[in-house]
Amino acid sequence: MSAPHAFMSPLAPGSVIGILGGGQLGRMLALAAARLGFRTHIYSDETESCAFNVATAATRADYGNEDALGKFAAACDVVTFEFENVPDSTALYLADHVAVAPSPRALHLSQDRFLEKSFVAGLGIATAQFRNVATGADAADAFRALGGPAVLKTRKLGYDGKGQKIVRSADEASDAFSEIGGVPSILEKFVDFDFEASVVAARARDGSFAAYDPPKNEHENHILRRSIVPAPLSPDSVANAIGIARTIAEALDYVGVLGVELFVCKDGTITVNEIAPRVHNSGHWTLEGCAVSQFEQHIRAVAGWPLGDPTRHSDAVMENLIGAEVEDWRRLAAERAALHIYGKRVVRPGRKMGHLTRITPRSG
Amino acid sequence: MSAPHAFMSPLAPGSVIGILGGGQLGRMLALAAARLGFRTHIYSDETESCAFNVATAATRADYGNEDALGKFAAACDVVTFEFENVPDSTALYLADHVAVAPSPRALHLSQDRFLEKSFVAGLGIATAQFRNVATGADAADAFRALGGPAVLKTRKLGYDGKGQKIVRSADEASDAFSEIGGVPSILEKFVDFDFEASVVAARARDGSFAAYDPPKNEHENHILRRSIVPAPLSPDSVANAIGIARTIAEALDYVGVLGVELFVCKDGTITVNEIAPRVHNSGHWTLEGCAVSQFEQHIRAVAGWPLGDPTRHSDAVMENLIGAEVEDWRRLAAERAALHIYGKRVVRPGRKMGHLTRITPRSG
């Protein structure tokens, strides 16, 4: 089985990489593509996308606008995505007209928590215990089957903690289903983890695979606050975590960078929380910690190039600048750190406005 | 004395950095500016400038077009340069309308080898012995005064070995003057150096100064082939070299990154060859070797920001891709190295088309 518009030979410099989505991930992908001599074309439904400023070309149109999508596809040599909630119909339409990576299937799976967890569990990889929830009664039944505490999550369209509720009884589970809108959901038994970690890895068109060292991730209000690399993981746990990401990437015949969010328990057990079929916030440290960043790695993969060297040359701590924190740029600019500001015009609470990475000599 | 359009407070993210010149240096400056949340506006007299593709805005106009320059100045919060051969009149016109860094004076000096060498020698810094040459007879006289071998160079507009001739007698000096066009020239006594090195350093608006570790530079056909860092220099020689760059920067009240090209003799003597009032090819390794590259450092300086950390975290070897070498991108992409391709559409012999940096753990 091969996609109708797959290509076999690497794209030459000067080729156009299309990117769906105009946020900071699209922006950093465009900057990385430029290093390699590629031109970029951003497609976004937002008028003021911060990626527009650094791209060679930009299209502002809805994701359902087939006329605009068709012109975009014709203008690009390959199309990729900076966010996973691209409508299925958009991804499939594009895939009929131009090479698309990663595949619409990876997007489709990661858009639905039930499909995603079923897929991961089906590979023999540990996840939280989970049940599909279609009704309030399902939610209560699921709680009784799994025990608590548990988390009720919408199957689709949640991020940064939106569309989630912790529940501690069957009644709470049933109520929570109404509160999150009575939409198709999943109940997950709470994982009593020690800390969160992630693997950011890449798979190339030829099947080769490269993973960055996994960071420990700290969240505040369900938003990533900081990533610290190296994480306090044994070499065996690192190998295990990277092996999980590889198994997932191979099962999806994945092309590009993916992020696999993990729970690490005190006994060393590793459980998959979520898959992000794109560059990942917890991989931003690679811009300063590695010769080839996650953004360049993704561009290399989707362009059919060999993967770059993911070796970590330095330890790193990456901190997000969230909401109004970016207004402190005068002080941040004076820190011994690499500062990234995404050029978003409007500051909103919880909005990722930039990040800061501090590197120190590699500890091991 | 302060420039009419100098500003004292740092430019906020979202401000527009104007860059005169649209080559690879302008391109990499624009990419670095984007990291910090700045927008960029490239002004170039070439239709296909490779920096246009990554900038927020672009103006294609002659450097003498005051209408276009006026609009450019009005659109920018500060203007800088990616090449030193900006006409005086252009630099002065802009400086009347917008903050300009580095100052037109630094450009003016570095455009004329006689003024530049006189300035450096006037600071008590060693240069090659030199004489001003206005006629063929001057050239012969200068040769007799200095001894040979010597190099006759046009005072203005030479680079990568253009407008230069080695001479070994007074007659050859006189003939060479005609051969290079009978234009105002300078005769320099040949320096019997062991190797070439350079200091890439930055000075901020507040006078603070930061230098990168000096690389050893290897040239082929008068074009930089590779830069190797660290250079085989003693700690005293490194301090001496950096001190020279600092003395020059302070004497010019310089704001921005400058490159100071040096000859290193077997006895450790260091002689200044040339000043480049801009980011420098021998500083490209800082993109992978440091958390803050020379390009970001320049943007920080001209935007009135504090300088970033110039610490070298890794050893590095940077190699230029010259002319058709870039056509080998398939092989180069597979190397364990960071590849940069500048996106120039036309390959010409001697044209810098990209570069490749290999990093290894810091040796000392």
Interface residues (C-beta under 8 A of the other chain):
Chain A: P10 A12 P13 G14 R27 A30 L31 A34 R35 L36 G37 F38 R39 N53 V54 T56 E288 A291 V292 R300 W305 P306 G308 D309 H313 S314 V326 W329 R330 A333 A334 R336 A337 A338 L339 H340 I341 Y342 G343 R345 G354 T357 I359 P361 R362
Chain B: P10 A12 P13 G14 R27 A30 L31 A34 R35 L36 G37 F38 R39 N53 V54 T56 E288 A291 V292 R300 W305 P306 G308 D309 H313 S314 V326 W329 R330 A333 A334 R336 A337 A338 L339 H340 I341 Y342 G343 R345 G354 T357 I359 P361 R362
